[in-house]
């Protein structure tokens, strides 16, 4: 998909994402496919950050979009469509995270190497190696966070506001702020150690 992931690229423009969800609620398969294309990658990336497992992240993405298809009529339009959809993804990811903690705590070195982008011929190997080490340290620090703290940090990294995060993780805004404070403090300690 070209352009920002936050924008729908549609052959026949629709006024907004709420109209798209309304159309899906009425059983419009073509609009569901458009919604699927617009959100699958975002859900996958969000879940991958939380679960660190390609198969589980793909499962969450598919299960989330299936839930959207089957429950679009229950969307109350009290939040952004993206908050509603990522809320579903968050709850499914959290359920899998808690069920399969062994998948999230240990990442195989090969998987870490595969996740790094291929360096271009112009990249200094020393700089590339240092950046890779920093990414590894940050991933290690993130893995020390509880699933609730990690989700808040991941959502902040994706650009969501405190209000949107509160909707996604289904908790009060003050709880999001408290989780953010504690998560940042834990990250600082983990990265200094």
Secondary structure, 3 states (H helix, E strand, C coil): CCCCCCCCCCCCCCCCHHHHHHHHHCCCHHHHHHHHHHHHHHHHHHHHHHHCCHHHHHHHHHHHHHHHHHHHHHCCCCCCHHHHHHHHHHHHHHHHHHHCHHHHHCCCHHHHHHHCCCCCCCCCHHHHHHHHHHHHHHHHHHHCCCHHHHHHHHHHHCCCCHHHHHHHHCCCHHHHHHHHHHHHHHHHHHHHC
